[in-house]
Each structure stands twice: as structure tokens, then as C-alpha cells.
């Protein structure tokens, strides 16, 4: 069984999230998703997520192509998470291109293209403006 792992905040779930998760699942048999904790999200983006962790967890858990979820507490622990979950493939959006190449000694690393013209940050800004 080929195990695929990916990470994200998944705040304000949108079609871009759905597409990248489906494409990640297509690269293997079992999809593991690390969802950023509220604290990690605040530390990396300087703001709290719109939806708290438990709501984001419930949303991602409801997707039929997601097999397992865990809480990502630190950006620096990717290698530990990969090993702990016996992942064969790490999938990230191509906005992270090259950033995780050092993990290629642990698993395959694949960067998938993002869905054009959509991002959580842009959605939040549009909502704020209205």
C-alpha cells in the first residue's frame, strides 16, 4: 500500500483544497492529512484561522478520499510526521516548490500545481471588503 501525506490549514475550504487532496490521493492508496493547529496557523500567518481546528478537522474528515488526519503542531517536524505515519510520498502545492527536497531521502516528494485564481487569503480579503 502506497501512503501519501500532505499538510495544510484548510481554512475556508474551497475547490482548490478539494482538487489538490483528490490529486494527492490519486498518487497512492491511503491519504494522510496533517491539519495545522490553531497555534501553528497564528504563528505562521499572524492571524487565527477563521474556523477553529475542530471545525477544520470535521470538514476534512468528511471527505471520502481522506483516510487519516492528524494535527500538525510544527512546520519543522515534517520528517518526523512522515516517519510516524509511514508515508511513501509527500505532496505539497507548487507554491512550496523545492522547499522540501531535503526530504527526498525519506520519501518521494511531489509538488502539485495549485488551482489558478483561488486562495484562502484572497477569499478572506474579499469577505472583509464587503
VMD Tcl script that builds the backbone (N, CA, C; Angstrom):
set m [mol new atoms 390]
animate dup $m
set s [atomselect $m all]
$s set {name element resname resid chain x y z} {
  {N N UNK 1 A 0.852 -1.191 0.000}
  {CA C UNK 1 A 0.000 0.000 0.000}
  {C C UNK 1 A 0.889 1.242 0.000}
  {N N UNK 2 A 0.614 2.151 -0.907}
  {CA C UNK 2 A 1.365 3.411 -1.026}
  {C C UNK 2 A 0.643 4.491 -0.221}
  {N N UNK 3 A 1.344 5.036 0.784}
  {CA C UNK 3 A 0.765 6.010 1.700}
  {C C UNK 3 A 1.248 7.419 1.330}
  {N N UNK 4 A 0.289 8.318 1.167}
  {CA C UNK 4 A 0.559 9.699 0.759}
  {C C UNK 4 A 0.230 10.610 1.931}
  {N N UNK 5 A 1.108 11.589 2.180}
  {CA C UNK 5 A 0.877 12.557 3.263}
  {C C UNK 5 A 0.928 13.968 2.686}
  {N N UNK 6 A 0.071 14.825 3.212}
  {CA C UNK 6 A 0.088 16.235 2.837}
  {C C UNK 6 A -0.307 17.056 4.050}
  {N N UNK 7 A -0.115 18.359 3.941}
  {CA C UNK 7 A -0.330 19.257 5.069}
  {C C UNK 7 A -1.055 20.510 4.613}
  {N N UNK 8 A -1.791 21.130 5.528}
  {CA C UNK 8 A -2.418 22.403 5.228}
  {C C UNK 8 A -3.242 22.909 6.387}
  {N N UNK 9 A -3.662 24.152 6.265}
  {CA C UNK 9 A -4.547 24.751 7.267}
  {C C UNK 9 A -6.000 24.414 6.934}
  {N N UNK 10 A -6.347 24.455 5.650}
  {CA C UNK 10 A -7.692 24.148 5.168}
  {C C UNK 10 A -8.743 25.030 5.829}
  {N N UNK 11 A -8.393 26.304 5.959}
  {CA C UNK 11 A -9.316 27.289 6.493}
  {C C UNK 11 A -10.135 27.814 5.318}
  {N N UNK 12 A -11.415 27.961 5.499}
  {CA C UNK 12 A -12.325 28.376 4.432}
  {C C UNK 12 A -12.137 27.412 3.243}
  {N N UNK 13 A -12.554 26.180 3.467}
  {CA C UNK 13 A -12.407 25.110 2.482}
  {C C UNK 13 A -12.961 25.548 1.128}
  {N N UNK 14 A -12.159 25.353 0.066}
  {CA C UNK 14 A -12.569 25.757 -1.278}
  {C C UNK 14 A -12.158 24.702 -2.306}
  {N N UNK 15 A -12.534 24.919 -3.545}
  {CA C UNK 15 A -12.315 23.954 -4.617}
  {C C UNK 15 A -10.835 23.639 -4.816}
  {N N UNK 16 A -9.968 24.585 -4.566}
  {CA C UNK 16 A -8.530 24.332 -4.674}
  {C C UNK 16 A -8.076 23.259 -3.689}
  {N N UNK 17 A -8.608 23.327 -2.461}
  {CA C UNK 17 A -8.294 22.302 -1.466}
  {C C UNK 17 A -8.775 20.925 -1.928}
  {N N UNK 18 A -10.004 20.881 -2.393}
  {CA C UNK 18 A -10.594 19.617 -2.830}
  {C C UNK 18 A -9.762 19.014 -3.962}
  {N N UNK 19 A -9.410 19.822 -4.928}
  {CA C UNK 19 A -8.660 19.316 -6.084}
  {C C UNK 19 A -7.283 18.799 -5.706}
  {N N UNK 20 A -6.564 19.521 -4.856}
  {CA C UNK 20 A -5.216 19.054 -4.502}
  {C C UNK 20 A -5.290 17.789 -3.643}
  {N N UNK 21 A -6.292 17.688 -2.775}
  {CA C UNK 21 A -6.437 16.469 -1.967}
  {C C UNK 21 A -6.811 15.270 -2.841}
  {N N UNK 22 A -7.675 15.462 -3.809}
  {CA C UNK 22 A -8.034 14.371 -4.731}
  {C C UNK 22 A -6.815 13.923 -5.538}
  {N N UNK 23 A -6.039 14.893 -6.019}
  {CA C UNK 23 A -4.850 14.550 -6.807}
  {C C UNK 23 A -3.799 13.869 -5.931}
  {N N UNK 24 A -3.707 14.278 -4.676}
  {CA C UNK 24 A -2.781 13.624 -3.744}
  {C C UNK 24 A -3.191 12.171 -3.539}
  {N N UNK 25 A -4.463 11.941 -3.314}
  {CA C UNK 25 A -4.970 10.576 -3.119}
  {C C UNK 25 A -4.698 9.714 -4.345}
  {N N UNK 26 A -4.793 10.284 -5.536}
  {CA C UNK 26 A -4.571 9.533 -6.770}
  {C C UNK 26 A -3.129 9.036 -6.900}
  {N N UNK 27 A -2.221 9.591 -6.108}
  {CA C UNK 27 A -0.817 9.171 -6.146}
  {C C UNK 27 A -0.547 7.947 -5.260}
  {N N UNK 28 A -1.573 7.490 -4.564}
  {CA C UNK 28 A -1.379 6.334 -3.690}
  {C C UNK 28 A -2.686 5.671 -3.341}
  {N N UNK 29 A -2.631 4.874 -2.274}
  {CA C UNK 29 A -3.798 4.113 -1.829}
  {C C UNK 29 A -4.432 4.673 -0.563}
  {N N UNK 30 A -3.671 5.465 0.180}
  {CA C UNK 30 A -4.095 5.903 1.517}
  {C C UNK 30 A -3.625 7.326 1.702}
  {N N UNK 31 A -4.545 8.248 1.991}
  {CA C UNK 31 A -4.202 9.672 2.124}
  {C C UNK 31 A -4.260 10.113 3.582}
  {N N UNK 32 A -3.144 10.646 4.048}
  {CA C UNK 32 A -2.989 11.163 5.408}
  {C C UNK 32 A -2.864 12.681 5.315}
  {N N UNK 33 A -3.661 13.392 6.101}
  {CA C UNK 33 A -3.658 14.852 6.046}
  {C C UNK 33 A -3.296 15.428 7.419}
  {N N UNK 34 A -2.233 16.220 7.445}
  {CA C UNK 34 A -1.860 16.961 8.648}
  {C C UNK 34 A -2.500 18.335 8.587}
  {N N UNK 35 A -3.353 18.622 9.552}
  {CA C UNK 35 A -4.032 19.922 9.601}
  {C C UNK 35 A -3.322 20.798 10.630}
  {N N UNK 36 A -2.928 21.988 10.232}
  {CA C UNK 36 A -2.237 22.914 11.132}
  {C C UNK 36 A -3.095 23.241 12.342}
  {N N UNK 37 A -2.483 23.187 13.507}
  {CA C UNK 37 A -3.186 23.589 14.725}
  {C C UNK 37 A -3.480 25.083 14.655}
  {N N UNK 38 A -4.400 25.537 15.483}
  {CA C UNK 38 A -4.712 26.965 15.534}
  {C C UNK 38 A -3.468 27.767 15.893}
  {N N UNK 39 A -2.667 27.250 16.828}
  {CA C UNK 39 A -1.447 27.942 17.270}
  {C C UNK 39 A -0.427 28.041 16.137}
  {N N UNK 40 A -0.252 26.944 15.413}
  {CA C UNK 40 A 0.690 26.957 14.296}
  {C C UNK 40 A 0.229 27.947 13.235}
  {N N UNK 41 A -1.061 27.952 12.932}
  {CA C UNK 41 A -1.589 28.883 11.949}
  {C C UNK 41 A -1.323 30.330 12.362}
  {N N UNK 42 A -1.545 30.647 13.633}
  {CA C UNK 42 A -1.294 32.004 14.108}
  {C C UNK 42 A 0.187 32.354 13.972}
  {N N UNK 43 A 1.051 31.410 14.335}
  {CA C UNK 43 A 2.495 31.660 14.264}
  {C C UNK 43 A 2.994 31.859 12.841}
  {N N UNK 44 A 2.419 31.132 11.869}
  {CA C UNK 44 A 2.931 31.253 10.502}
  {C C UNK 44 A 2.236 32.352 9.690}
  {N N UNK 45 A 0.997 32.709 10.052}
  {CA C UNK 45 A 0.258 33.697 9.264}
  {C C UNK 45 A -0.064 34.983 10.025}
  {N N UNK 46 A 0.195 34.982 11.336}
  {CA C UNK 46 A -0.066 36.175 12.122}
  {C C UNK 46 A -1.536 36.437 12.382}
  {N N UNK 47 A -2.352 35.419 12.166}
  {CA C UNK 47 A -3.786 35.548 12.440}
  {C C UNK 47 A -4.339 34.176 12.791}
  {N N UNK 48 A -5.422 34.194 13.526}
  {CA C UNK 48 A -6.100 32.941 13.821}
  {C C UNK 48 A -6.877 32.499 12.594}
  {N N UNK 49 A -7.063 31.190 12.430}
  {CA C UNK 49 A -7.892 30.741 11.316}
  {C C UNK 49 A -9.334 31.201 11.513}
  {N N UNK 50 A -10.072 31.315 10.427}
  {CA C UNK 50 A -11.483 31.690 10.508}
  {C C UNK 50 A -12.240 30.630 11.299}
  {N N UNK 51 A -11.952 29.371 10.985}
  {CA C UNK 51 A -12.599 28.260 11.682}
  {C C UNK 51 A -11.592 27.594 12.613}
  {N N UNK 52 A -12.012 27.249 13.829}
  {CA C UNK 52 A -11.094 26.581 14.762}
  {C C UNK 52 A -10.749 25.176 14.271}
  {N N UNK 53 A -9.685 24.618 14.847}
  {CA C UNK 53 A -9.183 23.321 14.424}
  {C C UNK 53 A -10.273 22.256 14.357}
  {N N UNK 54 A -11.090 22.132 15.394}
  {CA C UNK 54 A -12.083 21.045 15.416}
  {C C UNK 54 A -13.050 21.140 14.241}
  {N N UNK 55 A -13.381 22.350 13.793}
  {CA C UNK 55 A -14.265 22.508 12.630}
  {C C UNK 55 A -13.542 22.137 11.341}
  {N N UNK 56 A -12.278 22.561 11.218}
  {CA C UNK 56 A -11.496 22.225 10.023}
  {C C UNK 56 A -11.270 20.719 9.948}
  {N N UNK 57 A -11.024 20.104 11.094}
  {CA C UNK 57 A -10.848 18.648 11.167}
  {C C UNK 57 A -12.116 17.942 10.677}
  {N N UNK 58 A -13.263 18.401 11.143}
  {CA C UNK 58 A -14.533 17.782 10.749}
  {C C UNK 58 A -14.779 17.912 9.242}
  {N N UNK 59 A -14.458 19.073 8.689}
  {CA C UNK 59 A -14.625 19.276 7.246}
  {C C UNK 59 A -13.760 18.303 6.446}
  {N N UNK 60 A -12.475 18.230 6.774}
  {CA C UNK 60 A -11.558 17.363 6.034}
  {C C UNK 60 A -11.901 15.894 6.259}
  {N N UNK 61 A -12.287 15.555 7.468}
  {CA C UNK 61 A -12.660 14.177 7.795}
  {C C UNK 61 A -13.866 13.703 6.975}
  {N N UNK 62 A -14.727 14.620 6.591}
  {CA C UNK 62 A -15.937 14.252 5.853}
  {C C UNK 62 A -15.661 13.907 4.385}
  {N N UNK 63 A -14.460 14.193 3.904}
  {CA C UNK 63 A -14.118 13.915 2.505}
  {C C UNK 63 A -13.808 12.434 2.327}
  {N N UNK 64 A -14.485 11.784 1.408}
  {CA C UNK 64 A -14.366 10.329 1.248}
  {C C UNK 64 A -12.974 9.878 0.828}
  {N N UNK 65 A -12.169 10.761 0.233}
  {CA C UNK 65 A -10.835 10.367 -0.228}
  {C C UNK 65 A -9.749 10.602 0.827}
  {N N UNK 66 A -10.112 11.120 1.994}
  {CA C UNK 66 A -9.163 11.291 3.097}
  {C C UNK 66 A -9.309 10.108 4.041}
  {N N UNK 67 A -8.190 9.433 4.316}
  {CA C UNK 67 A -8.221 8.231 5.143}
  {C C UNK 67 A -7.821 8.470 6.595}
  {N N UNK 68 A -6.976 9.456 6.836}
  {CA C UNK 68 A -6.471 9.689 8.192}
  {C C UNK 68 A -6.110 11.162 8.346}
  {N N UNK 69 A -6.302 11.678 9.553}
  {CA C UNK 69 A -5.991 13.081 9.858}
  {C C UNK 69 A -5.200 13.134 11.158}
  {N N UNK 70 A -4.275 14.075 11.234}
  {CA C UNK 70 A -3.575 14.338 12.487}
  {C C UNK 70 A -3.312 15.833 12.585}
  {N N UNK 71 A -2.926 16.283 13.762}
  {CA C UNK 71 A -2.653 17.701 14.000}
  {C C UNK 71 A -1.188 18.000 13.739}
  {N N UNK 72 A -0.934 18.968 12.869}
  {CA C UNK 72 A 0.426 19.442 12.631}
  {C C UNK 72 A 0.702 20.572 13.620}
  {N N UNK 73 A 1.654 20.347 14.496}
  {CA C UNK 73 A 1.993 21.325 15.538}
  {C C UNK 73 A 3.194 22.193 15.166}
  {N N UNK 74 A 4.023 21.727 14.209}
  {CA C UNK 74 A 5.252 22.437 13.874}
  {C C UNK 74 A 5.618 22.227 12.415}
  {N N UNK 75 A 6.011 23.297 11.737}
  {CA C UNK 75 A 6.457 23.197 10.349}
  {C C UNK 75 A 7.784 22.461 10.240}
  {N N UNK 76 A 8.560 22.462 11.320}
  {CA C UNK 76 A 9.889 21.860 11.315}
  {C C UNK 76 A 9.870 20.351 11.551}
  {N N UNK 77 A 8.702 19.767 11.770}
  {CA C UNK 77 A 8.633 18.339 12.079}
  {C C UNK 77 A 8.117 17.484 10.918}
  {N N UNK 78 A 8.203 17.989 9.703}
  {CA C UNK 78 A 7.698 17.229 8.557}
  {C C UNK 78 A 8.327 15.829 8.492}
  {N N UNK 79 A 9.643 15.743 8.655}
  {CA C UNK 79 A 10.326 14.450 8.593}
  {C C UNK 79 A 9.778 13.497 9.657}
  {N N UNK 80 A 9.586 14.004 10.869}
  {CA C UNK 80 A 9.039 13.171 11.952}
  {C C UNK 80 A 7.631 12.692 11.624}
  {N N UNK 81 A 6.810 13.573 11.091}
  {CA C UNK 81 A 5.433 13.201 10.733}
  {C C UNK 81 A 5.434 12.142 9.624}
  {N N UNK 82 A 6.301 12.318 8.643}
  {CA C UNK 82 A 6.389 11.354 7.538}
  {C C UNK 82 A 6.749 9.973 8.074}
  {N N UNK 83 A 7.747 9.927 8.936}
  {CA C UNK 83 A 8.179 8.647 9.504}
  {C C UNK 83 A 7.109 8.048 10.418}
  {N N UNK 84 A 6.495 8.868 11.254}
  {CA C UNK 84 A 5.482 8.377 12.198}
  {C C UNK 84 A 4.278 7.781 11.477}
  {N N UNK 85 A 3.978 8.289 10.297}
  {CA C UNK 85 A 2.811 7.821 9.544}
  {C C UNK 85 A 3.189 6.881 8.395}
  {N N UNK 86 A 4.476 6.498 8.356}
  {CA C UNK 86 A 4.968 5.563 7.330}
  {C C UNK 86 A 4.592 5.997 5.915}
  {N N UNK 87 A 4.745 7.284 5.652}
  {CA C UNK 87 A 4.368 7.827 4.342}
  {C C UNK 87 A 5.432 7.510 3.288}
  {N N UNK 88 A 4.962 7.189 2.105}
  {CA C UNK 88 A 5.835 6.916 0.969}
  {C C UNK 88 A 6.005 8.141 0.078}
  {N N UNK 89 A 5.017 9.043 0.145}
  {CA C UNK 89 A 5.002 10.226 -0.726}
  {C C UNK 89 A 4.550 11.437 0.093}
  {N N UNK 90 A 5.288 12.542 -0.052}
  {CA C UNK 90 A 4.867 13.834 0.496}
  {C C UNK 90 A 4.353 14.658 -0.670}
  {N N UNK 91 A 3.145 15.183 -0.537}
  {CA C UNK 91 A 2.560 16.042 -1.570}
  {C C UNK 91 A 2.362 17.431 -0.992}
  {N N UNK 92 A 2.829 18.429 -1.745}
  {CA C UNK 92 A 2.634 19.827 -1.364}
  {C C UNK 92 A 2.271 20.604 -2.627}
  {N N UNK 93 A 1.656 21.770 -2.436}
  {CA C UNK 93 A 1.362 22.646 -3.558}
  {C C UNK 93 A 2.651 23.202 -4.142}
  {N N UNK 94 A 2.615 23.543 -5.427}
  {CA C UNK 94 A 3.846 24.007 -6.066}
  {C C UNK 94 A 4.287 25.396 -5.610}
  {N N UNK 95 A 3.496 26.044 -4.762}
  {CA C UNK 95 A 3.966 27.285 -4.145}
  {C C UNK 95 A 5.076 26.985 -3.133}
  {N N UNK 96 A 5.247 25.719 -2.772}
  {CA C UNK 96 A 6.315 25.267 -1.860}
  {C C UNK 96 A 7.465 24.614 -2.644}
  {N N UNK 97 A 7.446 24.718 -3.963}
  {CA C UNK 97 A 8.424 24.046 -4.835}
  {C C UNK 97 A 9.849 24.170 -4.304}
  {N N UNK 98 A 10.503 23.012 -4.129}
  {CA C UNK 98 A 11.888 22.963 -3.686}
  {C C UNK 98 A 12.093 23.006 -2.185}
  {N N UNK 99 A 11.129 23.504 -1.462}
  {CA C UNK 99 A 11.300 23.705 -0.015}
  {C C UNK 99 A 11.478 22.392 0.748}
  {N N UNK 100 A 10.932 21.298 0.228}
  {CA C UNK 100 A 11.002 20.025 0.946}
  {C C UNK 100 A 11.837 18.985 0.214}
  {N N UNK 101 A 12.675 19.420 -0.702}
  {CA C UNK 101 A 13.522 18.489 -1.440}
  {C C UNK 101 A 14.477 17.722 -0.531}
  {N N UNK 102 A 14.810 18.299 0.620}
  {CA C UNK 102 A 15.712 17.612 1.554}
  {C C UNK 102 A 15.068 16.355 2.148}
  {N N UNK 103 A 13.766 16.188 1.966}
  {CA C UNK 103 A 13.067 15.008 2.497}
  {C C UNK 103 A 13.049 13.852 1.502}
  {N N UNK 104 A 13.647 14.051 0.331}
  {CA C UNK 104 A 13.644 13.004 -0.696}
  {C C UNK 104 A 14.403 11.754 -0.266}
  {N N UNK 105 A 15.208 11.866 0.782}
  {CA C UNK 105 A 15.884 10.677 1.308}
  {C C UNK 105 A 14.948 9.862 2.204}
  {N N UNK 106 A 13.799 10.413 2.545}
  {CA C UNK 106 A 12.825 9.752 3.415}
  {C C UNK 106 A 11.638 9.210 2.626}
  {N N UNK 107 A 11.215 9.963 1.588}
  {CA C UNK 107 A 10.055 9.569 0.772}
  {C C UNK 107 A 10.117 10.328 -0.551}
  {N N UNK 108 A 9.233 9.959 -1.464}
  {CA C UNK 108 A 9.104 10.743 -2.692}
  {C C UNK 108 A 8.474 12.078 -2.336}
  {N N UNK 109 A 8.875 13.131 -3.028}
  {CA C UNK 109 A 8.315 14.463 -2.803}
  {C C UNK 109 A 7.719 14.951 -4.126}
  {N N UNK 110 A 6.430 15.287 -4.080}
  {CA C UNK 110 A 5.718 15.732 -5.279}
  {C C UNK 110 A 5.086 17.095 -4.997}
  {N N UNK 111 A 5.302 18.040 -5.916}
  {CA C UNK 111 A 4.684 19.361 -5.822}
  {C C UNK 111 A 3.607 19.441 -6.905}
  {N N UNK 112 A 2.376 19.616 -6.479}
  {CA C UNK 112 A 1.262 19.682 -7.427}
  {C C UNK 112 A 0.876 21.132 -7.711}
  {N N UNK 113 A 0.505 21.427 -8.951}
  {CA C UNK 113 A 0.061 22.787 -9.275}
  {C C UNK 113 A -1.193 23.161 -8.483}
  {N N UNK 114 A -1.217 24.401 -8.046}
  {CA C UNK 114 A -2.396 24.915 -7.345}
  {C C UNK 114 A -3.479 25.257 -8.362}
  {N N UNK 115 A -4.706 25.287 -7.894}
  {CA C UNK 115 A -5.811 25.720 -8.752}
  {C C UNK 115 A -5.646 27.221 -8.997}
  {N N UNK 116 A -5.599 27.642 -10.254}
  {CA C UNK 116 A -5.390 29.062 -10.555}
  {C C UNK 116 A -6.522 29.947 -10.005}
  {N N UNK 117 A -6.154 31.148 -9.637}
  {CA C UNK 117 A -7.103 32.208 -9.275}
  {C C UNK 117 A -7.931 31.928 -8.030}
  {N N UNK 118 A -7.416 31.093 -7.114}
  {CA C UNK 118 A -8.136 30.906 -5.851}
  {C C UNK 118 A -7.134 30.661 -4.729}
  {N N UNK 119 A -7.361 31.364 -3.631}
  {CA C UNK 119 A -6.574 31.130 -2.420}
  {C C UNK 119 A -7.415 31.555 -1.223}
  {N N UNK 120 A -7.157 30.913 -0.110}
  {CA C UNK 120 A -7.884 31.243 1.117}
  {C C UNK 120 A -7.672 32.707 1.490}
  {N N UNK 121 A -6.440 33.170 1.369}
  {CA C UNK 121 A -6.130 34.558 1.729}
  {C C UNK 121 A -6.956 35.532 0.891}
  {N N UNK 122 A -7.051 35.261 -0.413}
  {CA C UNK 122 A -7.838 36.140 -1.285}
  {C C UNK 122 A -9.320 36.102 -0.917}
  {N N UNK 123 A -9.833 34.923 -0.617}
  {CA C UNK 123 A -11.244 34.796 -0.225}
  {C C UNK 123 A -11.516 35.607 1.041}
  {N N UNK 124 A -10.636 35.482 2.019}
  {CA C UNK 124 A -10.802 36.220 3.279}
  {C C UNK 124 A -10.769 37.727 3.028}
  {N N UNK 125 A -9.866 38.186 2.175}
  {CA C UNK 125 A -9.782 39.620 1.871}
  {C C UNK 125 A -11.045 40.121 1.179}
  {N N UNK 126 A -11.592 39.346 0.263}
  {CA C UNK 126 A -12.835 39.733 -0.422}
  {C C UNK 126 A -13.980 39.841 0.586}
  {N N UNK 127 A -14.079 38.879 1.491}
  {CA C UNK 127 A -15.134 38.895 2.502}
  {C C UNK 127 A -14.975 40.117 3.411}
  {N N UNK 128 A -13.755 40.433 3.800}
  {CA C UNK 128 A -13.500 41.600 4.671}
  {C C UNK 128 A -13.950 42.897 3.997}
  {N N UNK 129 A -13.696 43.000 2.686}
  {CA C UNK 129 A -14.020 44.215 1.940}
  {C C UNK 129 A -15.537 44.438 1.853}
  {N N UNK 130 A -16.283 43.370 1.876}
  {CA C UNK 130 A -17.735 43.503 1.757}
  {C C UNK 130 A -18.283 43.808 3.079}
}
mol reanalyze $m
mol bondsrecalc $m
mol representation Tube
mol addrep $m
